[in-house]
Amino acid sequence: MWYEDALASSHPIILYLHGNAGTRGGDHRVELYKVLSSLGYHVVTFDYRGWGDSVGTPSERGMTYDALHVFDWIKARSGDNPLYIWGHSLGTGVATNLVRRLCERETPPDALILESPFTNIREEAKSHPFSVIYRYFPGFDWFFLDPITSSGIKFANDENVKHISCSLLILHAEDDPVVPFQLGRKLYNIAAPSRSFRDFKVQFIPFHSDLGYRHKYIYRSPELPRILREFLGKSEPGRQH
């Protein structure tokens, strides 16, 4: 009842989709929730199947379904309050899968925020630190990357953004050692000219490497409240890039 009353209040809501390591209670995630909460947003988050205290086995399809279920659960209880999707790292793949599906059924969120996103899981795996010593070996694509693709894991942000019709904000630190900055920039360059975004705002915010935000500390930016206020305050249809 407390949740239902809170969601029915007039506060905007952010559905947060976390990355690969740890749980919804990870330190950097909790710090972001605190920042967002202090700005007046309700934050709803959960662990995908197979993460944290959620039962089941992880799969791309299952994670996307879990996110869709939580979105619908929130929407049924929040009336006309703005509902935004925020994905971080691997969660950006879940987020674009979710939002593409929402747009296809004509129930888009009010905006999509991607923090430290990649283009697709194959390019991310090729860029990931674990692959550094292997990626120039003959057979790297066959040995490491083909099994990812053949197991049905795609998380194709680069394809999904061509089918998304809501405002999009991308946040990425230049010194990100996990998801290279150039993948976030590449994703923006794919999204910005897409016809699906022609009536919506698409924005890319880089954070200089001197700031030291790396992969998961963008929440520390004193500029973040202003960035969100300006973007989410102007994320309605009709705004151009």
NULO-861842 format. One line per 10 residues: number of its first residue (from 1); their letters; for each residue x, y, z of C-alpha. Coordinates in steps of 0.02 Angstrom, whole numbers. Layout:
residues N
NUM) A) X:Y:Z; ...;
END
This chain:
residues 241
1) MWYEDALASS) 0:0:0; 143:118:38; 218:87:-134; 52:114:-219; 21:277:-126; 197:338:-166; 185:296:-351; 16:381:-362; 88:544:-295; 138:678:-419;
11) HPIILYLHGN) 324:636:-424; 403:579:-587; 471:401:-583; 633:324:-647; 642:137:-682; 826:95:-659; 901:-55:-751; 1070:-100:-679; 1226:-172:-756; 1307:-342:-747;
21) AGTRGGDHRV) 1402:-348:-583; 1322:-363:-412; 1143:-321:-368; 1020:-175:-360; 1101:-136:-191; 1275:-101:-261; 1359:51:-183; 1369:158:-339; 1189:117:-381; 1126:167:-210;
31) ELYKVLSSLG) 1222:331:-223; 1136:367:-389; 965:327:-313; 1003:453:-176; 1046:587:-304; 889:553:-405; 780:546:-250; 849:713:-190; 795:788:-358; 615:732:-330;
41) YHVVTFDYRG) 611:570:-429; 543:406:-365; 668:269:-411; 607:91:-441; 736:-44:-472; 747:-233:-463; 865:-379:-495; 839:-475:-657; 808:-661:-645; 967:-744:-584;
51) WGDSVGTPSE) 1035:-586:-502; 1030:-541:-317; 884:-626:-230; 786:-655:-391; 767:-837:-441; 790:-905:-616; 925:-910:-749; 982:-753:-842; 940:-733:-1025; 918:-581:-1136;
61) RGMTYDALHV) 736:-623:-1169; 701:-655:-985; 786:-494:-927; 687:-394:-1054; 524:-476:-1000; 564:-439:-817; 591:-255:-859; 429:-249:-959; 334:-327:-815; 401:-199:-691;
71) FDWIKARSGD) 365:-56:-813; 184:-112:-830; 171:-135:-641; 229:45:-614; 120:114:-752; -35:33:-679; -5:124:-515; 66:292:-567; -71:369:-673; -8:505:-788;
81) NPLYIWGHSL) 153:537:-691; 307:545:-803; 398:377:-812; 578:373:-872; 690:224:-909; 873:231:-852; 993:94:-905; 1175:77:-855; 1306:-29:-945; 1229:-201:-980;
91) GTGVATNLVR) 1065:-123:-922; 1069:-10:-1075; 1042:-167:-1179; 892:-214:-1073; 831:-34:-1082; 834:-19:-1271; 754:-191:-1290; 617:-134:-1172; 589:37:-1248; 588:-30:-1426;
101) RLCERETPPD) 450:-149:-1374; 356:-10:-1284; 365:101:-1437; 306:-38:-1551; 152:-62:-1443; 129:128:-1436; 159:148:-1248; 329:234:-1249; 409:299:-1089; 428:486:-1067;
111) ALILESPFTN) 616:475:-1100; 761:352:-1107; 928:382:-1019; 1077:273:-1064; 1230:283:-950; 1390:207:-1019; 1305:117:-1165; 1380:5:-1298; 1324:-23:-1478; 1295:-211:-1465;
121) IREEAKSHPF) 1360:-349:-1354; 1480:-415:-1487; 1570:-248:-1504; 1571:-227:-1315; 1647:-401:-1290; 1781:-360:-1418; 1822:-200:-1322; 1807:-269:-1146; 1965:-272:-1038; 1957:-461:-1016;
131) SVIYRYFPGF) 1985:-483:-1203; 2137:-370:-1217; 2268:-508:-1221; 2166:-615:-1341; 2083:-499:-1464; 2227:-492:-1590; 2251:-681:-1592; 2194:-776:-1747; 2023:-848:-1713; 1970:-721:-1581;
141) DWFFLDPITS) 1803:-688:-1666; 1770:-872:-1687; 1822:-925:-1512; 1751:-783:-1405; 1622:-688:-1506; 1531:-817:-1610; 1471:-914:-1456; 1396:-751:-1388; 1300:-724:-1549; 1250:-905:-1573;
151) SGIKFANDEN) 1181:-915:-1395; 1057:-779:-1444; 1134:-638:-1343; 1132:-479:-1446; 1082:-329:-1340; 1081:-233:-1503; 1070:-52:-1446; 1127:5:-1617; 979:-81:-1700; 853:-41:-1564;
161) VKHISCSLLI) 880:147:-1571; 816:147:-1749; 646:92:-1683; 631:204:-1528; 521:357:-1526; 550:452:-1365; 683:574:-1307; 856:499:-1280; 996:557:-1166; 1167:470:-1170;
171) LHAEDDPVVP) 1293:496:-1030; 1471:429:-1048; 1638:461:-964; 1789:476:-1078; 1895:369:-960; 1771:224:-950; 1880:66:-946; 1736:-57:-963; 1628:12:-1104; 1740:121:-1213;
181) FQLGRKLYNI) 1685:300:-1237; 1690:281:-1426; 1549:151:-1418; 1435:275:-1331; 1480:408:-1458; 1451:285:-1600; 1279:242:-1531; 1234:427:-1524; 1292:449:-1705; 1176:307:-1756;
191) AAPSRSFRDF) 1028:372:-1655; 1035:558:-1692; 993:550:-1879; 867:409:-1860; 693:446:-1924; 617:373:-1767; 690:519:-1667; 638:655:-1788; 511:728:-1666; 615:700:-1510;
201) KVQFIPFHSD) 770:764:-1426; 931:662:-1435; 1076:722:-1327; 1251:658:-1290; 1341:718:-1134; 1526:672:-1119; 1619:684:-953; 1803:730:-969; 1929:599:-917; 2006:722:-792;
211) LGYRHKYIYR) 1848:704:-687; 1886:520:-654; 1706:457:-668; 1759:302:-765; 1621:171:-782; 1508:199:-633; 1537:365:-548; 1444:489:-659; 1324:510:-513; 1462:612:-430;
221) SPELPRILRE) 1450:749:-560; 1388:913:-487; 1321:949:-662; 1206:797:-664; 1056:881:-579; 1061:1023:-705; 1082:903:-852; 931:801:-798; 825:952:-757; 857:1030:-927;
231) FLGKSEPGRQ) 835:868:-1024; 686:793:-934; 602:961:-921; 607:972:-1110; 584:792:-1164; 409:807:-1233; 374:774:-1418; 406:913:-1540; 582:955:-1479; 722:937:-1604;
241) H) 902:875:-1576;
END
